[in-house]
Amino acid sequence: TIGDPFHTVGRAPIDSVSEVRTIVGNADVSFGRGAGAQVDLVTKSGTNQWHGSVSEFNRVSVMAANDYFNNLVGNPRSQLTRNQFGASVGGPILKNKLFFFFDYTGRRDATGVQQTLAVPLDPFRRGEISYVNNSSPTCQGATLSTQPSCISTLTTAQAAALDPRGIGADPAFLSFVDSRYPEPNQISGGDGINTGGYLFTAPSYIKDNTFVGRLDYKISSSQSLFARATWDRDNQTQ
């Protein structure tokens, strides 16, 4: 482990593991100073007999229900396509002496991840300005979703009256806001006064590859040497 619970140094594909041992107490010095349970994973070895495996697992969004928050704002079901696949092979290089084992596991995800952006509410888009009024001492921190009675809005004329030049909202700026930001689909997600939230699903991709290899050399009937290596190569949107 790396000093954090439930975090491992590298992945161990199922088809590459021949033995799992868990030690919950009285571990020797070879496990260092880590507290709690220790887990040993033994990688498969090659033998005089050739052996291997091939696997493929698939999951698609048609088999999953829509998210509660997507349903709440009328968004469609997020994409969820996941492929997990791999193959392994092991056998002799020199019979009774030198053996090898190799495993490859890949994962490809194309999913939709919920994101929320703060976007202007409709009054702001029209050049109006909303604010928290002083109608009650309990209005501090109020929003349109929590205490709408505490929110007042200045019309465009009232906002222009506060402008020393008497112009108010710049029409070019309002036009830019309308062209740049989508309409909010929820009041939360912004400040709840002049901005709300736009909940949408953004694409997220995962491309993981794990390679595991092992060589075993039998020196005698009672002695052997082995070397193993794991290589993780990942590319992810996040």
C-alpha positions in Angstrom: 0.0 0.0 0.0 1.0 3.7 -0.1 0.0 4.8 3.4 -3.6 5.4 2.6 -6.4 2.9 3.3 -8.0 1.1 0.4 -5.3 2.4 -2.1 -2.9 0.0 -3.8 0.3 0.6 -5.7 -0.9 -1.2 -8.8 -3.8 -3.1 -10.2 -3.8 -6.9 -10.1 -6.0 -8.4 -12.9 -8.0 -11.4 -11.7 -6.6 -13.8 -14.3 -3.0 -13.0 -13.2 -3.6 -14.0 -9.6 -3.0 -17.5 -8.4 -3.1 -17.0 -4.6 -4.4 -14.4 -2.2 -3.3 -14.2 1.5 -4.6 -11.8 4.0 -2.8 -11.1 7.3 -4.9 -9.3 9.9 -2.3 -9.3 12.8 1.2 -10.2 13.9 2.8 -9.4 10.5 6.5 -9.7 10.3 9.0 -6.9 9.4 8.7 -7.6 5.6 5.4 -5.7 5.7 7.0 -2.5 7.0 5.1 -0.2 9.4 1.7 -0.4 7.8 -1.2 -0.8 10.2 -4.2 -3.0 9.7 -4.6 -5.9 7.4 -1.9 -6.8 4.8 -2.8 -8.6 1.5 -0.4 -10.7 -0.5 -1.2 -11.4 -4.1 0.9 -14.1 -5.8 1.2 -13.9 -9.6 0.6 -17.0 -11.7 3.6 -18.8 -13.0 4.2 -20.7 -16.3 4.4 -24.4 -16.2 5.4 -27.2 -18.6 1.8 -27.1 -19.9 0.5 -24.2 -22.0 -2.4 -22.4 -20.5 -4.3 -19.2 -21.1 -7.6 -17.4 -20.9 -9.6 -14.8 -22.8 -12.3 -12.6 -21.3 -14.7 -9.8 -22.3 -17.3 -8.0 -20.1 -19.6 -5.3 -21.5 -22.1 -2.9 -19.9 -24.3 -0.4 -21.7 -26.6 2.4 -20.7 -29.8 0.7 -21.9 -29.4 -1.6 -18.9 -29.1 1.2 -16.4 -31.8 3.5 -14.9 -31.6 7.3 -15.3 -30.0 9.3 -12.5 -32.4 11.0 -10.0 -31.1 14.5 -10.7 -31.2 14.0 -14.5 -34.9 13.1 -14.1 -35.5 16.1 -11.8 -34.4 18.6 -14.5 -35.6 16.5 -17.5 -32.2 15.5 -18.8 -32.0 12.2 -20.7 -30.2 9.1 -19.3 -26.4 9.5 -19.3 -24.2 7.5 -21.6 -22.7 4.4 -19.9 -20.6 2.1 -22.1 -18.0 0.0 -20.4 -15.8 -2.7 -22.0 -13.4 -4.8 -19.8 -11.4 -7.3 -21.7 -8.1 -9.3 -21.5 -6.1 -12.4 -22.2 -3.4 -14.3 -20.5 -0.9 -17.0 -21.6 1.7 -19.1 -19.8 4.0 -21.9 -20.7 7.6 -23.2 -20.9 10.6 -21.5 -22.5 12.9 -24.3 -21.5 11.1 -27.4 -20.3 11.5 -28.1 -16.6 13.8 -25.0 -16.3 12.5 -21.7 -17.5 8.8 -20.6 -17.7 6.9 -17.4 -18.4 3.4 -16.0 -17.8 1.9 -12.8 -19.3 -1.5 -11.1 -18.7 -3.1 -8.1 -20.4 -6.3 -6.4 -19.2 -7.9 -3.4 -20.8 -10.8 -1.1 -19.9 -12.6 1.3 -22.1 -15.3 3.6 -20.7 -17.4 6.2 -22.5 -19.7 7.7 -19.8 -21.6 10.8 -19.0 -20.6 12.7 -15.9 -22.9 15.3 -14.3 -21.6 18.8 -14.3 -23.2 22.1 -13.1 -22.3 25.5 -14.3 -23.4 28.9 -12.9 -25.4 30.8 -15.5 -27.4 34.0 -15.4 -31.1 33.9 -14.4 -33.7 35.5 -16.7 -34.1 38.8 -14.8 -30.3 39.4 -15.1 -30.5 38.6 -18.8 -33.0 41.4 -19.2 -30.8 43.9 -17.4 -32.6 43.6 -14.0 -30.6 43.2 -10.7 -31.8 41.1 -7.9 -30.6 41.5 -4.3 -31.3 40.3 -0.7 -33.7 42.9 0.9 -33.9 43.9 4.5 -37.6 42.9 5.0 -36.6 40.5 7.8 -33.5 40.0 10.0 -33.6 36.3 9.0 -33.0 37.1 5.3 -29.2 36.9 5.6 -28.0 34.3 3.2 -31.4 33.9 1.5 -31.8 32.7 -2.0 -34.7 32.2 -4.4 -34.9 28.6 -3.6 -34.7 29.0 0.2 -36.5 32.3 1.0 -37.8 33.8 -2.2 -39.7 36.6 -0.3 -36.3 38.0 0.8 -35.2 38.5 -2.8 -36.2 41.8 -4.5 -35.5 42.8 -8.1 -34.7 46.2 -9.6 -36.3 46.8 -13.0 -34.2 47.9 -15.9 -35.4 51.5 -15.3 -34.5 51.3 -11.6 -31.1 49.8 -12.4 -30.5 52.6 -14.9 -31.4 55.2 -12.2 -28.6 54.0 -10.1 -26.1 54.3 -13.0 -24.4 57.8 -12.8 -24.6 57.9 -16.6 -28.3 56.8 -16.6 -27.6 54.0 -19.1 -28.1 50.8 -17.0 -27.3 47.5 -18.5 -25.3 47.5 -21.7 -27.3 46.0 -24.5 -24.2 44.5 -26.1 -23.3 42.8 -22.8 -26.8 41.4 -22.5 -26.6 40.1 -26.0 -23.3 38.5 -25.2 -24.7 36.8 -22.1 -27.6 35.4 -24.1 -25.3 34.0 -26.8 -22.7 32.7 -24.3 -24.8 31.0 -21.5 -27.6 28.5 -21.7 -30.8 28.9 -19.8 -30.6 27.6 -16.2 -32.5 24.5 -15.5 -32.3 24.8 -11.7 -32.1 27.7 -9.2 -29.4 26.1 -7.2 -25.9 25.9 -8.6 -25.3 29.6 -8.7 -25.8 32.3 -6.0 -29.6 31.8 -6.2 -30.1 35.5 -6.6 -28.8 36.5 -10.0 -27.4 33.2 -11.2 -28.7 29.7 -11.2 -27.4 26.3 -12.2 -27.3 24.5 -15.6 -27.0 20.8 -15.0 -25.8 18.8 -17.9 -24.0 15.6 -18.8 -20.4 15.9 -20.1 -18.6 13.1 -21.8 -15.9 11.3 -19.9 -13.5 8.7 -21.3 -11.3 6.1 -19.7 -8.7 4.0 -21.4 -6.8 1.8 -19.0 -4.2 -0.9 -19.9 -2.5 -3.2 -17.4 0.3 -5.6 -18.4 1.6 -8.2 -16.0 4.6 -10.5 -16.7 6.5 -13.1 -14.8 9.6 -15.3 -15.5 10.5 -18.3 -13.3 13.8 -20.1 -13.4 14.2 -23.4 -11.6 17.7 -23.8 -10.3 17.2 -27.1 -8.5 14.5 -29.1 -7.0 14.5 -26.9 -3.9 15.6 -23.5 -5.3 14.1 -21.2 -7.9 14.3 -17.5 -9.0 11.5 -15.4 -10.3 11.0 -11.8 -11.6 7.7 -10.1 -12.2 6.6 -6.7 -13.5 3.4 -4.7 -13.8 2.9 -1.8 -16.1 -0.2 0.4 -15.9 -0.9 2.9 -18.8 -4.0 5.0 -18.3 -5.6 7.9 -20.1 -8.7 9.5 -18.5 -10.7 12.6 -19.2 -10.7 13.5 -15.5 
